[in-house]
Each structure stands twice: as C-alpha cells, then as structure tokens.
Amino acid sequence: MNSAHFGSASAFRPDVVVLDKAALVQEPLWLDEPVITLGTSVKLVAEVVSTNWQNDYARKVEDYSALGISEYWIADYEALGGRLFIGYPKQPTVSIYTLTDNGAYQVSQFRGSDRIVSPTFPELNLTAEQVLTPEQQ
C-alpha cells in the first residue's frame, strides 16, 4: 500500500501498515483505492526513523493514539532519536507503543538480543538486533 489516510484532517504514509482484513468492509474508499479512513482498521503501524525522528517519537505517537491504532512500532536502527525517547547512551532501539484502555500508549523498548514482544504478533520470534541490523549483501 502506497498511502494511508486516517481521519478527515490528516494523511499519513507509514513505512509499514498491518490492516485488519475484517474491518475493511467498514472502509468507504477501500474498494476503489488503498485509502484507510478509520484508525480501527489498522492493527499495527511501523515507522523507520530517519532525520525527522521528532515526527516519529512525538507527533505520530500522539496522532496514532488519538486515531485508536492499537500498536505502533518505531525502528530506530541508527539511534537518531533523542535521549528522552531512547535513553543514554543512545543505542539502536525498537520501541513498541501499545494502546491502553484509557487511550494512551504504553511503551516497551527492545535492544540488542532482547526478544521483541508484540501483542499483535504474540508468536513473533525476533530480536531487536535482527530487526535493526541492515542485511549484509
């Protein structure tokens, strides 16, 4: 999917979107174009951090939680995020934000050999290092 549109006032192009296939019947535009208007149609969004890391850690965390997206991953393979977000000393980190009952995200962070824990994919068997290390060619 090249684009996603959540809500009427904002448009996002996440790096990865996992959709709830059953929820797509409620999406008014889905049959004609790959556009999502309801955050509840999204099971997971993932962003790979780049030089505009502030958007991933601040703006998108707030926006995705407001849209009701239950899980949001931030893959920061170059440790670009601020110390407030990934700690000190800065190191490559996978941050998984999980929506709580009160509509706010709770964050879990994974580094190095930590096994990633995902509510959307409970049987996932990957470490942070496996996700964050670029494939050697």
Long-range contacts (C-beta under 8 A, 24 or more apart in sequence): 1-34, 2-34, 3-34, 3-35, 4-34, 4-35, 4-36, 4-42, 5-29, 5-35, 5-36, 5-37, 6-36, 6-37, 6-38, 6-39, 6-42, 6-63, 6-67, 6-69, 7-37, 7-39, 7-67, 8-37, 10-63, 12-45, 12-60, 12-63, 14-45, 14-46, 14-47, 15-46, 15-47, 15-48, 16-44, 16-45, 16-46, 16-47, 16-73, 17-42, 17-44, 17-45, 17-46, 18-42, 18-43, 18-44, 18-45, 18-120, 19-43, 39-64, 39-67, 39-68, 39-69, 40-68, 42-67, 42-69, 42-70, 43-70, 43-71, 43-120, 44-69, 44-70, 44-71, 44-72, 44-73, 44-118, 44-120, 44-121, 45-69, 45-71, 45-72, 45-73, 46-72, 46-73, 46-74, 46-75, 47-72, 47-73, 47-74, 47-75, 48-75, 48-77, 49-74, 49-75, 49-76, 49-77, 49-78, 49-80, 49-81, 50-80, 51-80, 53-80, 53-81, 53-82, 53-85, 54-82, 56-81, 57-81, 57-82, 57-85, 57-95, 61-97, 61-105, 64-97, 64-105, 65-97, 65-99, 65-103, 65-104, 65-105, 66-103, 68-99, 68-103, 69-99, 70-98, 70-99, 70-119, 70-120, 71-96, 71-97, 71-98, 71-99, 71-118, 71-119, 71-120, 72-96, 72-97, 72-105, 73-97, 73-118, 75-131, 75-132, 76-132, 77-132, 77-133, 77-134, 92-128, 92-129, 92-132, 93-128, 93-132, 94-128, 94-131, 94-132
